[in-house]
Amino acid sequence: MLAFLEKMVRDPDSLTPADGEAVRALGVPDEGLRTAILVVAAFTTITKIADTFDFAIQSDAAFKADARMLLKRGYVM
């Protein structure tokens, strides 16, 4: 899954249906693949916007607090 997502972000033009099939062959269901794609797309979009507007980066403590919240609540799209 991580290799698929990295390819999606770093070299999206080279992504093919075979890449998705390889992830499915490892036992990842369509819903899992779809959710991972949506999460990465959202974070990539947020990062591009933040870079464009030169947003400040939060502290390590704030990142850790956010991570705990996401692990507790999960991602809901």
Secondary structure as GFF3:
##gff-version 3
##sequence-region A 1 77
A	DSSP	alpha_helix	2	10	.	.	.	ID=ss1
A	DSSP	three_ten_helix	12	14	.	.	.	ID=ss2
A	DSSP	alpha_helix	17	25	.	.	.	ID=ss3
A	DSSP	alpha_helix	30	52	.	.	.	ID=ss4
A	DSSP	alpha_helix	60	73	.	.	.	ID=ss5
###
